[in-house]
């Protein structure tokens, strides 16, 4: 095992997401964000379809989405606490990268594989942000599944969905540890 491999393994064995409520400014600027997005795009992509894209949300866009989350939550009769949580996740964010799953028509690559690729982008972006010293968190929530929110708020095509809202900023406090899975109980070796 090389030192670089050990360093990557150590990072992955100890990585922790920052609760979105603990993220503040500064957030990455365009020049700082570009290499993070470039790294995030280096994921498995069967067929080289690039079935995802990025929407960068800052300032006024976040305020607009917070308002829309409140409006849509009320229209959907969502519990008040869940509406407030969704609105706050936009209103209080320093920067959000919406990773948009944008499947392409393909006779060879099923849509599910394209969605997996978009999810891989989310995890890669989360990890590269954390590895470079930013605080980050991957969220979704009810708004990411509401077609009207996606259309009105993010101008998504009917075939597009949000794979994840990646919050990136500066962590005010160290991220908490949480219980981790017992991998041994989740692992089966198929010998034959």
N, C-alpha and C positions, 0 to 999 in steps of 0.2 A: 504494500500500500504506500503510495507516495504521500509526501507532506501535504500537497494540495488536496488529495482525496481525503486525507484525515481532516483537514480544515473544513471541507464541505460537509463531510459526515458529522463532525462536531456541531457545525451550525444547524444542520437539519435535526439532529438529536436534541437540540436545546431551543430551537426557534419557538417563539410565542408571539401571537398576534396581540396588538394593543387594543384594548376596548375603544371603540370609536369615540366614546365620550371623553377620552383622555387625549385625543389628538388636537393639536392647535397649530397656529402658524409659527414659523414659516413652513410652507409646503414647497415641494420642488417647483422651480420655474421651468419654462419651456426647455431651456438648455439642459437642466438637470433631469427632467423627465424623459427626454429623448432616448438616452441610453437604457433607461429602465424599460421603456416600451419596446426597444429593439431586442433586449434580452428576453422579454416576455413573449415575443413573437417567435422565438426559437423553440417551438414545441412540435411534437409529432403532428403531422398534417398530411395524412394519407391522400395522395392525389395532388398535393400542392395547391389546394383550393383556397386557402386562406379564408376559412368560413367564419371569420370574426373580424371585428373592427373596434376602434376605440372612440369614445366620446369623452372629452375632457370637460369636467364641470367645475367651475369656480364662481365666486362672487354672485353676480346677479342671476346666473343660471341656477345656482343652488337655492337662492331665495325663491325663485319662481317655482322650482320643483317642490320646495317645502310647502308653499301655498297650494300647489296642485295636489299634493299628498293629502292635505287637510280636506280640500274640496272633494276629491275622489273617495276618500275614506268615509266622509259623511254620506255621499251618494250611495255607497255600497253598504251603509249601516254597519261599519266596522266599529268595534269597541273603542271608546274614546281614548283609552290608554294606548292602544295599538296605533291609532291615528297620530297621537302626539309623538310617539316613539319614531314613527316613520318620518314625520315632518321634521323632528329634531335631528334625525340622521342626515338630512340635507342641510337644514338651516345652520347647524353648528360645525359643519365639515370645512376643513381648510381647502381640500381638493378631493375630488372623486374622479376616478377613471371608470367610466361605465364600459365594461367589456361586453360588446354586443355579439351574440351568436347570430351569424348571418349565413345560414346554410346555402350552398350552391347546388343547382341541379346537376346530378351526376348519375350516370348509369353504373358506376363502379363503386362509389363511396357512399354507403348509407348515411342518412341524416344523423343517426345516433352517433356515428363515429365523428361527424363534424361537430356535434355538440360536445363530445368528449374533448375534442381539440380546443374548443372555446373555454371549457373548464380548465384545461391545462394552462391556457394563457392566464387565467385568473390566478392560479396557484403560482405560476412562474413570476407574475408581476408582484404578487404579495411577497414571495420569497426574496426577489431581488431588491425590493424596497427595504425589507427588513435587513438584508445582508449589507446594504450600503448605509445603514444607520438611520433610516427613516422609521417612524412609527407607521404601522399599516394594519388594515383589517379588511377582510372580504365579507361583505354583507349582501343579502338579497332582500327578503321580506315581501309582504303582500303587494306592495306597489310594483315590484319587478315582475309580477304575474298579471297585473291588471292591464288589459289591452288598451283601454282608453288612456291610462297614464302613459303607457309606452308610446302611443301614437301622438297624443297631445304634448307630452312633456319632452320626449326624445326624438320625435319624428321618425319612429321606426316603421319599416315596411311590415306588412302583415306576416311575413315569413320570419321576421326577426324577433328575438327575445333578449332579455338581459341575462347573461351568464353570471354576472356579478358586479356589484358596486365596490370597487377597491378604494377604500379611504386611505389617503397618504398625507402625512404631516409630521409634526414633531410631537413625540410623546412627552406628556407632562410628568408622568410617573412610570416606573418600570412596569412592564406587563406582568400580570399575575400568572402564577403557575396554576395548572388545573390537572385533575386526574387524567391520566393517559390510558389508552387501551392496553389490555394484557394481550400482547401479540401472540403469545404461545396458545392461548385459548381460541384465537381466531385463525390459526394456521393448521392446515392439513397437508401432509406430504402424501402425494399419490405415487406409490411405488410400482404399481402395475396398472 
